[in-house]
Amino acid sequence: MNKSLAAISLALSLAAGAAHAQGTTVTTGAAPSATVVIEPQYREHIRSYIVEHPAPPVEMRERIVVGATLPDDVELRAVPSDWGPTVTRYRYVYANDHVVLVEPSTRKVIQIVE
């Protein structure tokens, strides 16, 4: 009887741990968007730049989200230096009325500027 009670207790503990793990985010390095901080004045400048220098919008079948990899045929544009020091190493595309910052070596989306 004690063995059955111990087994049930262990099973419940494991199930509770698994449920907790599903709600917990585990990161094996810095999250791409966590390292990019765009000051409010630069965000406004980015919006103004896009209005003054319209880029052809990228048409994608799938929704673009942080962490997604853009296809090789999507042209990445150089980020102007006046967008702020934290973003000049990235490239951008304009899609769905948003500026999408991309890590050029991996083509991963690191931030979507609203």
C-alpha positions, 0 to 999 in steps of 0.5 A: 500500500505504501508503495502505491501511495508513493508511486501516486505521489511521485506521478503527481509531482512529475505531472505538476512539474511538467505543467509548470515547465510548459508555462516557463520560458527557458532561454539558452542565451539572450533573446534577440529582442531583449538586447535591442533597446530603441529609445522613443526619439529613435522610434519616431525618427524611424517612422519619419524616415520610412515616410520620407524614404518609402521602401517597397513593402515585403509581401510574405505569405506567413505572418512575420514574428520575432524569431522567424527567419526571412527567406533569402529572396527578401532584400535586406536594407541597410539601417541608417546610422541616425536610427540609433546606435543599438540598431546600426548593425542590423538590416531592415525590411518594411512589411505590414506597415512595420519596420522589421529589424533583421540580424543579417547573418542569420536573417532572423527577425529581432524586432518589429518596430510598431 
